[in-house]
Amino acid sequence: MSLKDVLDAAPPKPMSVHRCRLPLLLLGAVWALLMPVLAQALEVVVKPGTVSVLAQQGVELLFEEADEKLTPNQVMAPEMASRWKPHDRSRINMPSSGKPVWARFDVRLDGPLDRDWLLAIEWVQIETIDLHQYDPATRQWVGLQEAGITRPHKLRSIKDPATGLPIAFDRAHKLTLLVRVQARGQLILPMRVWDAQHWQARRYDFAMGYGLLLGILGVMFFYNLSLYIFTREPSFRTYCGYLFSVIGYQLCVTGYGALYLWGHDNWLNRYGYPLFATASFFAATVFFRRFLDLAHEARHLNRMNQAFIVLWGVVLVTAFINVPILTGVLLALGMFLSGIAGIYTAAYLMWRGNVLARYILVAWSAIIFGTYITTFGMMGLIPSNDWVNAAQPIGFIVETVLLSIALAARIKRDRLLKLAAERESRELMHKVQVEREEKIRAQEHALNVQLKANEELELRVIDRTAELKRAMENIELANRELAKLSVTDALTKVHNRRYFDETMKKEYDRSSRSGSPLALLLVDIDYFKKINDTVGHLGGDECLKLVAAALTMCVGRSTDLVARYGGEEFAVVLPGVDAAHAMDVAERIRKAVEDIQFIYRGRRVPVSVSLGVVARVADTSRPLSEFIREADQALYGAKGAGRNCAMLAEAA
């Protein structure tokens, strides 16, 4: 009979205070004894043939305040009933402020006690776990079991990184379980009642699987480390850093690092998981940058990659200075965005013909989708099972193998390019040798002819000498023409970027030594893409030629230089010219281009340019790149001011 039935059956007649004292005392004693029983929670029923039962949705949770240190009796008291809230989601996965959380549910054994049972919590990133069991038959608490990453493993009855706490069914077939946990950043509490034998067999298979994973990662790490030592290729060094971070992440997330390497009382147990996870994404981002050469592939990919490097650097800082909630939010956001960005980068470069990008696309897709699947399973968005939990490790295996293959493919490609260059060099040397041998044979023939007839020999020597002289002159002319072509842009016939870089360096050094000013004009054709779309690429080429001719006409000194800087952009170098005269030249160029009569299909296509101008004495303490960047910024300022104008860079 319940306490409510007892109270309802009490006689209604009034009693005096003295006569009520004894029943009230007895009622209080009974209430104290029945107090844990009356505070009922979710009941998990273990039926015959059951291997495991999940305890998640419906489990009651109580959040302890910072100044509270509650005991099991206190949290089970009637006045605490309003603070217990049933968990309505399929998984207990929520942000944590570091305060303790109590979880409560009942376990009932519906059958004979022929097996040992335990409560398994396989998420190892929980700092402290306290299990209290209440036996309603004896109305007593059945001991205290402790676990967690900050506590020694010798406190556990089973040596395993995951928590397996025996359930005391030997005293009763029904128990109330109170689990007090404390975590930082994110509280993940996957509780399941397991048959102890099956759980240990499952954990053995888990250990074997992760041993295989860590073995593969370790082999890949030392293999790529040896390749870096012998080749000094920076991509191998970055990839080794990525593999080291992944290994550290796996050791932390599985708990094997604390179990076998650094022990329970270690800084890594608290902060290793977010630190290694962030470091792995940071290293992967840098690896993509170097391996795919993003700095020279596409500007938007390069900037996106730089943004993610900054993001992961910020997350690393938050992980080091111990801001768990911010670190968790940034880590989750960065993981989601990095996954999409990495797949887009590889797909875009593969579409542009980058063969190595296909390895990156498959490898990154494997680990990202594996991580998404495992994360969604932990959050309860999809049903969780062993394959869902193994999706991320499988993704790591696929990724590491494919990235190693990609690095090998890159080495093979570089080796083939080197062999092709060597073969071309050998062919060139062979041609030189053949010409040398022919020349020797010709000399021998001349000597033989001289022995036969001196007079004929003298005539032939004279002819041969004249012929050789003409040949040398032709060779010299050809060499001059070749040298001119090597520094000339084939389309516009002005100097090319290579000659500009060499000349700009010389003039910058000369300006710094002599103290004379140096002016640089960066000229960009306005809306050149629109012109290309209007007149076609051949018409666009003709437009480039006309603009180059106009620039050449506007500079008259032999020391001035007009060069094609790239695409629709030109550069003009004016040694010894100050800012005022440089702006005059710029305006002259702008007007000359504006006056170009570019006729297409009977109508004039307007052409204009924007100019960025920098003019000052070179400073040896400031690099040449800064000088060029000032002109580039001024060019962007001219574009922003409406184009078809020149803008002078501000003096630094």
C-alpha positions in Angstrom: 0.0 0.0 0.0 1.4 3.4 -0.9 1.8 6.3 1.5 -1.2 8.1 -0.3 -3.4 5.1 0.4 -2.4 5.1 4.1 -3.2 8.8 4.4 -6.5 8.4 2.6 -7.5 5.5 4.9 -6.8 7.5 8.1 -9.9 8.2 10.3 -11.3 11.7 9.7 -12.1 12.5 13.4 -10.1 15.3 14.9 -7.4 14.6 17.4 -5.7 16.7 20.0 -2.2 18.0 19.6 -0.7 15.5 22.2 -2.5 12.6 20.6 -1.3 13.6 17.1 2.4 13.9 18.1 3.2 10.2 18.0 1.5 9.5 14.6 3.2 12.6 13.1 6.6 11.4 14.3 5.9 7.9 12.8 4.7 9.5 9.6 7.9 11.6 9.4 10.0 8.5 9.9 8.1 6.6 7.2 8.4 9.6 4.9 12.2 9.7 5.4 12.5 6.0 4.6 10.2 6.2 1.6 11.5 9.5 0.3 13.9 8.0 -2.4 11.2 5.6 -3.5 8.5 8.3 -3.9 10.8 10.3 -6.2 10.3 8.0 -9.2 12.2 8.4 -12.5 12.3 6.6 -15.9 12.3 2.9 -15.6 14.7 0.9 -17.9 13.5 -2.8 -18.1 16.1 -5.5 -18.8 14.2 -8.5 -20.2 15.5 -12.0 -20.8 17.6 -12.2 -23.9 18.4 -8.5 -23.8 22.0 -7.5 -24.5 21.8 -3.8 -23.9 19.1 -1.1 -23.2 19.6 2.6 -24.0 18.9 5.1 -21.2 18.6 8.6 -22.9 15.2 10.0 -23.7 13.1 10.3 -20.5 16.0 10.3 -18.1 15.5 13.0 -15.5 18.2 15.7 -15.2 19.0 18.1 -12.3 21.5 20.9 -12.7 23.5 21.6 -9.6 24.3 25.3 -8.9 27.9 26.5 -8.4 27.6 26.9 -4.6 25.8 23.6 -4.1 27.4 20.3 -3.1 24.4 18.0 -3.1 24.3 14.4 -1.8 22.1 11.6 -3.2 19.6 12.0 -0.3 19.4 15.7 -0.9 18.7 15.4 -4.7 16.1 12.7 -4.0 14.3 14.8 -1.4 10.6 15.8 -2.2 11.5 19.5 -2.2 13.9 18.9 -5.1 11.2 17.3 -7.3 10.5 20.5 -9.2 14.2 20.8 -10.3 14.2 17.4 -12.0 13.3 17.7 -15.7 12.9 14.8 -18.0 15.2 14.8 -21.0 13.0 15.0 -24.1 15.6 14.3 -26.9 17.0 11.0 -28.1 20.6 11.8 -26.9 22.0 13.7 -23.9 24.2 16.2 -25.8 24.3 19.8 -24.6 26.6 22.7 -23.8 28.1 22.6 -20.3 29.3 25.4 -18.1 31.3 23.0 -16.0 28.7 22.6 -13.2 27.7 19.1 -12.0 24.6 17.5 -13.6 22.6 14.7 -12.0 20.8 12.0 -14.1 18.2 9.7 -12.6 16.4 6.6 -13.8 15.3 3.2 -12.5 16.6 -0.2 -13.7 14.5 -3.3 -13.3 15.7 -6.8 -14.1 12.7 -8.7 -15.5 14.1 -12.3 -15.2 16.7 -14.4 -13.4 20.0 -12.9 -12.2 22.1 -15.2 -14.4 24.4 -12.5 -15.8 26.4 -9.5 -14.6 25.1 -6.1 -15.7 26.8 -2.7 -15.9 26.1 0.9 -16.8 28.3 1.9 -19.8 29.2 5.5 -20.6 31.4 5.3 -23.7 32.1 9.1 -24.1 35.5 9.5 -22.3 35.6 13.3 -22.2 33.8 13.6 -18.9 35.9 14.8 -16.0 34.1 13.1 -13.1 31.4 10.4 -13.0 29.8 9.3 -9.7 27.3 6.4 -9.7 25.0 6.0 -6.7 22.6 3.0 -6.6 19.5 2.9 -4.3 18.2 -0.5 -3.3 14.4 -0.1 -2.5 14.3 -3.6 -0.9 16.8 -2.7 1.8 16.2 1.1 1.5 19.9 1.7 1.4 22.5 3.2 -1.0 24.7 0.5 -2.5 28.1 2.1 -2.4 29.7 4.7 -4.6 31.6 4.1 -7.9 33.8 6.8 -9.4 35.2 7.3 -12.9 36.2 10.1 -15.3 39.3 11.3 -17.1 40.6 13.2 -14.0 40.5 10.1 -11.8 42.9 7.2 -11.7 41.9 4.2 -13.7 42.6 1.9 -10.7 39.3 3.2 -9.2 37.4 1.4 -11.9 36.5 -2.3 -11.8 37.2 -2.7 -15.5 40.4 -1.5 -17.2 39.0 0.3 -20.2 39.1 4.0 -21.3 35.3 3.9 -21.5 33.3 3.8 -18.2 31.7 0.5 -17.3 30.2 0.5 -13.7 28.7 -2.7 -12.4 25.0 -2.6 -11.3 24.3 -4.3 -8.0 21.4 -6.6 -9.0 22.6 -9.2 -6.5 20.6 -7.4 -3.8 17.5 -6.5 -5.7 16.0 -6.8 -9.1 15.1 -3.1 -9.2 17.5 -0.2 -8.5 17.4 3.6 -8.8 20.5 4.9 -10.4 21.8 8.4 -9.8 24.7 9.5 -12.0 26.5 12.7 -11.2 28.7 14.0 -14.0 30.8 17.1 -14.6 32.2 18.1 -18.0 33.6 21.2 -19.7 32.5 22.7 -23.0 30.0 20.0 -24.1 28.2 17.4 -22.0 27.7 14.1 -23.9 26.3 11.4 -21.8 25.5 8.2 -23.7 24.2 5.8 -21.0 23.3 2.2 -21.8 22.7 -0.8 -19.5 24.8 -3.7 -20.9 25.3 -7.4 -20.3 28.9 -7.2 -18.9 30.2 -10.1 -21.0 28.8 -8.7 -24.2 30.1 -5.2 -23.4 33.6 -6.4 -22.7 33.6 -8.4 -25.9 32.3 -5.3 -27.8 35.1 -3.1 -26.1 37.6 -5.7 -27.2 36.5 -5.4 -30.8 36.5 -1.6 -30.4 40.1 -1.8 -29.1 41.2 -4.0 -32.0 39.6 -1.6 -34.5 41.2 1.5 -33.0 44.5 -0.3 -32.6 44.3 -0.9 -36.4 43.4 2.7 -37.0 46.2 4.1 -34.8 48.6 1.6 -36.4 47.8 2.8 -39.9 48.1 6.4 -38.8 51.4 5.7 -37.1 52.8 3.9 -40.1 51.7 6.8 -42.3 53.2 9.3 -40.0 56.7 7.7 -39.9 56.5 6.9 -43.6 55.9 10.5 -44.5 58.3 11.7 -41.9 61.1 9.7 -43.5 60.1 11.1 -46.9 60.3 14.6 -45.6 63.8 13.8 -44.1 65.1 12.6 -47.5 63.2 15.0 -49.8 62.8 18.1 -47.6 59.5 18.7 -49.4 57.4 21.1 -47.2 54.2 19.3 -48.1 55.4 16.1 -46.3 56.3 18.2 -43.2 52.8 19.7 -43.1 51.2 16.4 -43.6 53.2 14.9 -40.8 51.9 17.7 -38.5 48.4 16.8 -39.6 48.9 13.1 -38.9 50.4 13.8 -35.5 47.3 16.0 -34.6 44.9 13.3 -35.8 46.8 10.6 -33.7 46.6 12.9 -30.7 42.9 13.6 -31.3 42.2 9.8 -31.5 44.1 9.1 -28.4 42.1 11.8 -26.5 38.7 11.0 -27.9 39.0 7.3 -27.3 40.8 7.7 -23.9 43.6 5.3 -24.8 46.1 8.1 -24.4 45.1 8.6 -20.7 45.0 4.9 -20.1 48.4 3.9 -21.6 50.5 7.0 -22.2 50.1 10.1 -20.0 47.9 8.9 -17.2 44.8 10.5 -15.5 46.4 13.5 -13.9 47.4 15.4 -17.0 46.7 18.6 -18.8 45.9 16.7 -22.0 43.0 15.0 -20.4 41.2 18.3 -20.0 42.2 20.2 -23.1 43.7 17.7 -25.5 40.5 16.8 -27.3 39.6 20.4 -28.6 43.3 21.2 -28.9 44.2 18.3 -31.2 40.9 18.5 -33.1 41.6 22.2 -33.9 45.3 21.5 -34.7 44.3 18.8 -37.2 42.0 21.2 -39.1 44.7 23.9 -38.9 47.3 21.5 -40.4 44.9 20.3 -43.0 44.2 23.8 -44.1 47.9 24.6 -44.4 48.5 21.3 -46.2 45.8 22.1 -48.8 47.4 25.5 -49.4 50.9 24.1 -50.1 49.9 20.9 -51.8 47.4 22.5 -54.2 49.5 25.7 -54.6 46.5 27.9 -53.9 48.5 31.1 -53.8 48.9 30.7 -57.6 45.8 28.8 -58.6 42.8 31.2 -57.9 42.6 34.4 -55.9 39.3 33.6 -54.2 40.5 30.1 -53.1 43.7 31.7 -51.7 41.7 34.3 -49.7 39.2 31.7 -48.4 42.1 29.4 -47.3 43.8 32.4 -45.6 40.5 33.1 -43.7 40.3 29.6 -42.5 43.9 29.6 -41.3 43.1 32.7 -39.2 39.9 31.1 -37.9 41.7 27.9 -36.8 44.4 30.0 -35.3 41.8 31.8 -33.2 40.3 28.5 -32.1 43.7 27.3 -31.1 44.2 30.4 -28.9 40.8 29.8 -27.2 41.7 26.2 -26.6 45.0 27.2 -25.0 43.5 29.9 -22.8 40.7 27.6 -21.7 37.4 29.1 -23.1 35.6 25.8 -23.5 32.1 27.0 -24.6 33.6 29.5 -27.2 36.1 26.8 -28.3 33.3 24.3 -28.8 31.1 26.7 -30.8 34.0 27.8 -33.0 35.2 24.2 -33.5 31.8 23.0 -34.6 31.2 26.0 -36.9 34.8 25.8 -38.3 34.4 22.0 -38.9 31.2 22.5 -40.8 32.5 25.4 -42.9 35.9 23.8 -43.5 34.3 20.7 -44.8 32.2 22.5 -47.4 35.1 24.8 -48.3 37.6 21.9 -48.7 35.2 20.0 -51.0 34.5 23.1 -53.1 38.2 23.9 -53.4 39.1 20.4 -54.6 36.1 20.2 -56.9 36.9 23.6 -58.5 40.5 22.8 -59.1 39.7 19.4 -60.5 37.2 21.0 -62.9 40.1 23.3 -64.0 42.3 20.3 -64.8 44.3 19.9 -61.6 44.9 16.1 -61.5 46.1 16.1 -57.9 42.8 17.7 -56.7 40.8 14.6 -57.3 42.8 12.8 -54.5 42.0 15.7 -52.2 38.3 15.7 -53.2 37.8 12.0 -52.4 40.0 12.0 -49.2 38.5 15.2 -47.7 35.0 14.1 -48.6 35.6 10.8 -46.8 36.7 12.3 -43.5 34.2 15.2 -43.6 31.2 13.0 -44.3 32.5 10.4 -41.8 32.8 13.2 -39.2 29.3 14.5 -40.0 27.7 11.1 -39.7 29.4 10.3 -36.4 28.5 13.8 -35.0 24.9 13.5 -36.1 24.7 10.2 -34.4 26.1 11.7 -31.2 23.5 14.5 -31.4 20.7 12.1 -32.0 19.8 13.5 -35.5 20.3 10.0 -37.0 20.1 6.5 -35.4 23.3 5.6 -33.7 25.0 2.2 -34.2 28.5 0.8 -34.5 28.8 1.8 -38.1 27.8 5.3 -37.4 30.3 5.6 -34.6 33.0 4.1 -36.9 32.3 6.5 -39.8 34.9 9.0 -38.7 37.7 6.5 -38.1 37.0 4.9 -41.4 37.1 8.3 -43.0 40.5 8.9 -41.4 41.9 5.7 -42.8 40.6 6.5 -46.3 41.9 10.0 -46.1 45.4 9.2 -44.9 45.9 6.5 -47.5 44.6 8.7 -50.4 46.7 11.7 -49.3 49.8 9.5 -49.1 49.0 8.3 -52.6 48.5 11.9 -53.7 51.9 12.9 -52.3 53.4 10.0 -54.2 51.7 11.0 -57.4 53.1 14.5 -56.9 56.6 13.2 -56.5 56.1 11.1 -59.6 54.9 14.1 -61.6 57.8 16.2 -60.4 60.2 13.4 -61.3 58.8 13.1 -64.8 59.1 16.8 -65.3 62.7 16.7 -64.1 63.4 13.7 -66.5 61.8 15.6 -69.4 64.0 18.6 -68.7 67.1 16.4 -68.5 66.2 14.7 -71.7 65.7 18.0 -73.4 69.1 19.2 -72.1 70.8 16.0 -73.4 69.2 16.4 -76.8 70.5 20.0 -76.9 74.0 18.9 -75.9 73.9 16.2 -78.6 73.0 18.8 -81.2 75.9 20.9 -80.1 78.2 17.9 -80.2 77.1 17.0 -83.7 77.7 20.6 -84.9 81.1 20.5 -83.2 82.0 17.2 -84.9 80.8 18.6 -88.3 83.0 21.6 -87.8 86.0 19.4 -87.0 85.3 17.3 -90.1 85.1 20.5 -92.2 88.4 21.6 -90.8 90.0 18.3 -91.6 88.6 18.4 -95.1 90.0 21.9 -95.5 93.4 20.7 -94.4 93.3 17.8 -96.9 92.3 20.1 -99.6 95.2 22.4 -98.7 97.6 19.5 -99.1 96.3 18.9 -102.6 96.2 22.4 -103.9 97.4 25.5 -101.9 96.0 27.9 -104.3 92.5 26.3 -104.3 92.8 25.9 -100.5 93.4 29.7 -100.1 90.4 30.5 -102.2 88.3 28.1 -100.3 89.6 29.3 -96.9 88.7 32.8 -97.9 85.2 31.7 -98.9 84.9 29.6 -95.8 86.0 32.4 -93.6 83.5 34.8 -95.2 80.8 32.1 -94.8 81.7 31.6 -91.2 81.7 35.3 -90.6 78.3 35.6 -92.1 77.1 32.7 -90.0 78.5 34.2 -86.8 76.9 37.5 -87.7 73.6 35.7 -88.3 74.0 33.8 -85.1 74.7 37.1 -83.2 71.7 38.7 -84.9 69.6 35.7 -84.0 70.8 35.8 -80.4 70.0 39.4 -80.2 66.6 38.8 -81.6 66.1 35.9 -79.2 67.2 38.0 -76.3 64.8 40.7 -77.4 61.9 38.2 -77.7 62.6 36.8 -74.3 61.9 40.1 -72.7 59.1 41.2 -75.1 55.4 40.4 -74.8 54.4 38.4 -77.9 51.0 40.1 -78.3 51.6 43.8 -77.5 55.3 44.0 -78.4 56.1 45.9 -75.3 58.4 44.4 -72.5 57.0 41.5 -70.5 56.6 40.9 -66.8 60.0 39.2 -66.5 61.9 42.3 -67.9 59.7 44.5 -65.7 60.7 42.7 -62.6 64.4 42.9 -63.4 64.3 46.5 -64.5 62.2 47.5 -61.5 64.6 46.0 -59.1 67.6 47.8 -60.7 65.8 51.1 -60.7 64.7 50.7 -57.1 68.2 50.0 -56.0 69.6 52.9 -58.1 67.0 55.3 -56.5 67.9 54.2 -53.0 71.6 54.8 -53.7 71.3 58.1 -55.6 68.4 59.6 -53.8 66.6 60.4 -57.1 62.8 59.8 -57.2 61.3 56.8 -59.0 57.8 56.6 -60.4 55.7 53.6 -61.1 52.4 53.7 -63.0 50.1 50.6 -62.9 47.6 50.9 -65.8 44.4 48.7 -66.0 42.0 48.7 -68.9 38.5 49.5 -67.7 35.8 46.9 -68.2 38.1 44.8 -70.3 36.0 41.7 -69.8 33.0 43.6 -71.2 35.1 44.6 -74.2 36.1 40.9 -74.7 32.5 39.9 -74.5 31.6 42.5 -77.0 34.3 42.1 -79.7 35.6 38.6 -78.9 39.0 37.6 -77.8 40.6 38.6 -81.1 39.1 42.0 -80.8 40.3 42.1 -77.2 43.8 41.3 -78.4 43.6 44.2 -80.8 42.5 46.5 -78.0 45.5 45.4 -75.9 47.8 46.2 -78.9 46.3 49.7 -79.3 46.6 50.5 -75.6 50.2 49.3 -75.5 51.0 51.5 -78.6 49.4 54.5 -76.8 51.5 53.9 -73.7 54.7 53.7 -75.7 53.9 57.0 -77.5 53.4 58.8 -74.2 56.9 58.0 -72.8 59.8 59.3 -74.8 62.9 58.8 -72.7 65.2 55.8 -73.4 65.2 55.1 -69.6 61.4 54.8 -69.4 59.9 51.4 -69.5 56.5 50.2 -70.7 55.7 46.5 -69.8 52.7 44.2 -69.8 52.1 43.5 -66.1 49.6 40.8 -66.7 46.2 40.3 -68.5 44.8 43.7 -69.2 47.3 45.5 -66.9 50.4 47.4 -67.9 53.2 49.0 -65.9 55.2 52.1 -66.7 58.5 52.8 -64.9 59.8 56.4 -64.9 63.2 56.8 -63.3 64.0 60.2 -61.9 60.4 61.5 -62.1 58.7 63.0 -59.1 55.0 62.8 -58.2 53.9 65.9 -60.1 55.5 64.9 -63.4 54.4 61.3 -62.9 50.8 62.5 -62.7 51.3 64.5 -65.8 52.4 61.4 -67.7 49.5 59.5 -66.2 47.0 62.0 -67.4 48.7 62.0 -70.8 48.3 58.3 -71.0 44.7 58.4 -69.8 43.9 61.0 -72.5 45.8 59.1 -75.2 43.9 55.9 -74.5 40.6 57.7 -74.3 41.3 59.1 -77.8 42.0 55.6 -79.3 39.7 55.0 -82.4 38.8 51.3 -81.8 36.3 50.5 -84.4 34.3 47.2 -84.3 31.7 46.4 -86.9 31.3 50.0 -87.9 31.0 51.5 -84.5 33.6 52.8 -82.1 34.2 50.9 -78.9 35.2 53.2 -76.1 38.4 52.4 -74.3 39.6 53.9 -71.0 42.1 53.1 -68.3 42.5 53.5 -64.6 46.0 54.4 -63.3 47.6 53.9 -59.9 50.7 56.1 -59.4 53.5 56.0 -56.8 56.5 58.3 -56.9 59.1 58.7 -54.2 62.7 58.0 -53.4 63.2 54.3 -52.7 63.8 53.4 -49.1 66.2 50.5 -48.4 64.3 49.7 -45.2 61.1 49.1 -47.1 60.9 46.3 -49.7 60.2 46.7 -53.4 57.0 44.7 -52.9 55.6 47.5 -50.7 56.4 50.1 -53.4 54.5 48.1 -56.0 51.7 47.5 -53.5 51.3 51.2 -53.0 50.8 51.6 -56.8 48.3 48.7 -56.8 46.3 50.2 -53.9 46.2 53.5 -55.8 45.0 51.7 -58.8 42.2 50.2 -56.8 41.4 53.6 -55.5 41.1 54.9 -59.1 38.7 52.1 -59.9 36.7 52.9 -56.8 36.6 56.6 -57.9 34.8 55.7 -61.0 37.6 54.5 -63.4 39.1 56.5 -66.3 41.2 58.4 -63.9 44.6 58.4 -62.2 45.2 58.4 -58.5 48.5 59.0 -56.6 49.4 56.8 -53.7 49.5 58.6 -50.4 52.9 59.2 -49.0 53.8 56.7 -46.3 
